[in-house]
Structure formats: structure tokens, C-alpha cells
Amino acid sequence: MFDGKGMLDAGSWNERKLIVIIGPTCSGKTNLSLKLAELIPSEIISADSRQIFKYLDIGTAKPSKHQLEKVTHHLIDILDPSENYDASKFEKDAEKIIREIFEKNKAPIVVGGSGLYIKVLIDGIFGSADKDEEYRNELLQQRMEFGNEFLYEELKKVDPVSAEKMLPQNWKRVMRALEVFYTTGEPIWKHQQKQSSFNEKKYDFLQFGLNWDRELLYKNINQRVDWMIENGLVEEVKCILNKGYDKNLNALNTVGYKEIIQFLDGDIALERAIELIKRNTRHYAKRQLTWFRKDKRIQWFDLKDLNDLNQIAEKIVLTIN
């Protein structure tokens, strides 16, 4: 099972198994993935919607240069902050990387706290993306003015197959079908067919979550923020802005960066910026946990200390073998 170096023998690896490490920010996901990489021939795929951008290092808690050199990482530092990226692109990029890792007879370890990225990778893009808020609001306005029948007649024009299976009073379903057609150019039933085929060819996803007592998690968050400030977060944001990047970029609309930008603009004091980063990070962690706890497929591990990660890594190895 294990070779002379204590690593799981690659020859015994079931190549259909793919490990997913999830959890709120500051829960130890990166450290756990690195410990697993010491036990399993593997490469790591980041499922973090901000670590993908260059220059956003301290504020996104990217793995260190040493860690990146020690284990091959993917989808980190590949985009300019001015570029756009979304869950649909992530799903395509991650699928390609996963196949390449399997071809090396290694295990892909997907690590991150971006719930939507994880969801589209496991369950497919349909139902998770292809949303257009502006068009949705337009449809809601049309419903208010003209009623359910109007939306239903509009759907019959572009997607009679789906309309035949719905009733006008099911206006949310009708509106969703119109939205899918508007954003993709294809009727919703075609996407549903693709989704069925997609699920049949998916890998064996094994999801593991890291769970902390709330007070301990918040302590981790506060310590992380203090570390970021001490290690140059303010200077990092200054450097990014000095490169000419617009402070309103989506990449910079991120906890840690937006508060420091407020400080640099003179809107708030540094002490207040630090308070806001801690508060907003706590709120973000809470939203992450709410998202992930909806998925009953996740096997959760309770932690009281980061030293617990060693035992958790060993338990995961036993589970996947």
C-alpha cells in the first residue's frame, strides 16, 4: 500500500477517485492538502475565485512560494486582475487538468472555499450558472405589467417543447426557461439532456470538510488578518493600484482589498479597516458554511487545533483506499 517513503503506492490508486477539500476561510484547507500530498502521489487544483489572479497574494492567503514549489498547484496566478473569470470557465479548466493528472497516475486534490466552483465541478454548470440578473429583472417587470400568460406566450415562441410541460401559473419555471434560452441560445431541455450525460461520466468525488467551533474559527480569522497586516497587505494593495489597476475591478472587490482601498482613499482609518476585514471575513465564513452544509455528501471533520490535520490526512488516505 505504501512505498518506502511512506507514500501511498501510485499503482494502488483508483484513478476515478477525486479528493475535494472544502471548508470556510481560515479552516486549514491548504495545510491539509499539503499533508495529503505527502501521503498520496497527487497534484492540487485551487478552487478559489481570487487566488487565480496575479499579485493578490497576501490578501487571498495563497500558498507560499516554497509550498508551490513542493507540490504542483494549478489555477493559481494565471490571470491578470483585469481579466474576467467565472464558474463556467473554472469547470472547463479544472476538467482538463483533472484528466491530465489522472494520466500521470496521480490523484487530483481540489481545494477551495468557493462553493459555486465546487458545485459546478461536481454537479455541472446547469442550474448553477447562466443567470442574468438584468434580464431576470426585466422578466419580473413584464410579469407585473402583463401577467403570467404573457411570459408563457413568450416561452412558447422560443421553446415550445418546454412550454408544453409547464403551466402559466408556474411562472418561476417559465421565467427560468426564458432566462436559460436568453443567456445560452438553447432551450432548457437541451441543457437538461446534457446534464444527465454529464453526471454519468463524472468521477468519484470524495468531499471532505473542515469544521471548527465558531469561537475557534473566529480566533483563526482574527489571527490571519493580523498576520496579513503585519506581512504587508497594505503595501500589496498599494503596489497593485500603482500598477494602474482600477480600484473598482471585480478582483479587488474582495474582503481584505476593498477595506484597505477605503483606507488608502482616506475614507476610514487603518484600525477601522482591520476591524472591517475581520468582521467581513467572519460573515463570509458563515456564508461558506451555510452553502456547504446543504451538501449531504460531504464528510465533515471537527477540529480543535491545526495539529488535528495530521490525523485527518491519515483518515482520508484510509477512506480513499
N, C-alpha and C positions, 0 to 999 in steps of 0.2 A: 504493500500500500504506500509506504513512504520510502524515499530513497535515502542514501547515506547522509544527506544534508538535512533530513527532517522535513523534506518537502513531499507532498503527495505526488506519487508517480504519475506522470502525464499519460502514460499508457492506460491507466485505470480510469481516466476521466471520461464521463459520459458527455459527449460533445453537444448534446441537446440541452444541457442544463446551463442556465444563465443566472448569475447571482445579482440581486438588486439590494443595495443597502440604502435605506431611507431613514428619515427622521427629521426633527426640527433643526434649525441652525444651532450650532454650538453643542451638538449631542455626541460628537466623536466619530462621525461617519468616515471622514478622511483617514483618521488613525486606524479605524477598524479595517478599512480597505487595504491599507498598507500592511497590516498584520496578516491579513488573509493572503496577500501577495507573497508573503514569506513562506506560506504553507502550501500554496497552490500555484502551479505554472499559470500565470494569468497576466492580463493587461486591464487597465482601468479606464472606464469611459465616464467622463463627467456629465452629469445631468443637472448642471447648474446654469441657469439662464444668464448669469453675469460673468462667471469665470471664463466664458467663451471669448470675452473681449480682452484685447491687449491693454496694458497699462493699469487696469483695475485689479491690483494685486492685494494690497493690504486690506482694503475695504470688502473684498469678496472672500478673504481668508483662503486664497489659493494655496495649494501645496507648495512647499519651499522648493528652491532650485535643486537642493540635494534629493528631496523626495521625488521630484520629477525625473531626475537622472537615475534614481534607483529602480523605479518601476515605470514602464511605458504608460503614459497617460494620453488620452485622446479628448478632443473637443475642449481644449484649454488654450487660450492665447491664439486663436485662429482668425479672429475678426477685428477689424478696426472699430472703435466705439461709434463711428458714424454709420456703420452698416446695420441693416435690419436682420433679425433672426427670429424664428418662431418655432412652435412645437412641430409643425408640419415638416420644416427643414430638418429639425433635430431627428425626427423619426427616420427620415430617409438617410441622413448621415450616419446615425447610430446603427441602423440595419446593415449598411455596407461595412462598417467597422467590425461589427459582430461576426459577420461571415468571414472576414479576413483573420480575425483572432482564432476562430474555430479551425481555420485551415492550418494554423500554426500548432494545432493540438493544444491550445491554451484555453483557459476559462475567461470569458468576459465578465468583469465586475462593474456593474453600473452603479454609480454613487452620486447622490444628489438630493437636494430638498425641493427641487422644482416639481411640484406634484403633477402639473399638466404634462411635462416632458415624460415623466414616468408612465403616466396613464396612456399617452398615445403610443409609447413603445410597446406596452403590454397589450393594450386593447384596440389599438388602431386609431386613426385620426378621426374617423366619422363619429359625430356626436361630441367630440372634444374641441374641434376647431371649426373652420368655415363659418364663423359668426361675424356678422357685420352689424354693429350697434346702430349705425346711422340708418341703414336700410330697415332694421327692425323697428326703430322709432317711427320711420315713415309708414310702415305697415300698421303700427298701432294707431297712428293718426288716421289712416284710411278707415280702419275699423270703427273708430269713434264717429267719423263723419258719415260713413256709408253702410256700416253694419257687417255682420259675418258673411252674408251672402255675397257681398262684393269681393271679399278676399277669396271665397270659394270659387267664384267665377273666374277670377284671375288665375287661380291654380289650374282650373280645367283647361285654360288656354295653353299653358306651358307643360303641364304634367297630368294629362287626363287619367293615366294609369293609377297614380297615387290618389287623385281626387276621387276616383271611383270607390276607394277603400275608406273614405272619410265622410264625415257629415259636416255641414257648415257650422254647427254649434261647437264642433271640436276645433275652435279657431286657433288654439295654440299649435296643434299639429299641422293645420293648414298653413299657418304663418311660418312654421319651421320648414315645411316643404318648399314654400316660396323662397325662403332665405337660402336654402341649400342650392336651389336652381339658380338664383341670382348670383351667388358667390362662386359657383363651380361650373355653371353651364350645363350641368347634368341633373336629371331628375333624382329625387331622393331614393327611389327604389334601386337605381343602379348602384348607388353608394352602399346600400344595404346588402346587395349581392356581393360587392367587393369585400365588405366587412366580413361576411360569412366565410369567404375564401381565405381572407387574411388570417382569421382566427384558426383555421385548420392548419396553417403552415407555421404557426408561431412556435417558438422554442419553449422549453420547460422553464418558466420563470419561477425562481425561488426568491421570495421577498422577505427581507429581514429588517425589522425596525428597532430603533434605539429609543427607549422610553425612560425619562427621568422624572423624579418627583419635581413638581413645579418650582419649589423654592430652590432646589439644587440647580435646575436648568437656568433659572433667572440669575443665580450666582455665576454660573458659567458665562452667561451672556454679558453680565457686568464686567467680569474679568477680561473677556475677549475685547470688549470695547475699550477698556483702559489700555490693554496691550496695543491695540491698533493706534490709539492716540500717541502712546509712548514711542511707537516704532515708525511714526511718520505719516499717518493718514492725512493730516493737513497738508503736508508737503507733497504727497502724492496727488491730491486734488489740485493743488496749485500747478503742478507740473502738467497735468492733463489739460487744464484750461490754458496754460501758457503755450501749449502746442497748437492752440487755435480751435479747440473743440467747443462747440456751443454748449453752454451750461444746461440748456433745455433738452439735450439729447435723451432719448429713452434710456440708453445705457447708464446715464448719470442720474436718472430718476429712480434711484436705488437708496435704500436705507444706508446711511453712512456717508454717502456722497452728497445727497441733496441737503442734509443738515450742515455739512461743512461748507457747501456753497453758500448757504444762507449766512454763515459766519463770515466768510470771505467777502460777501456783499455788504457786510456791516449791518445786517438785519437783526442778528442776535449775537450774544456773547459766546465765547468758546465753551464756557461752562454749561450754558443753556443748550448748545449744540450737542454736547456729550450726553446731557440728560435726555434729549430727544432721541438720540441714536439708541440709547438703552431702552427707552420706552417703546419706540417703534420696532425695535428688534424683538422685544417681548411680544408685541402684538402680532408680528409676522410669524413667530414661532407658534403662537396659539392657532393662527390660521392654518399653518402647515399641519399641525396635529389634527385639527378638525378635518382637513382634507384626507389625510392618510388613514384615519381611523374608520372611514367609511368602507375601506377595502378590507374585507374579512380574510383575504388570502395572505395577509402579512403576518409573519411570526414575530412577535414582539419580545424583546429582551429588556428587563428592567436593570438600570444601572444606578449605583450609588457613588461610584468613583470611576475615573478613567482607567484605572488598573483592571476593572472588570472586563475590559475589551479583550484581554488575552484569553480569558476563558470563553468568551463569546465567540471569538475566532475559531477556537478549537471545536466548539459545539457545532458551528456552521459546517466545518470540514466533515464532521461525522454525519451531519444531516445530508449533505450533498453526495456523500459516497455511498 
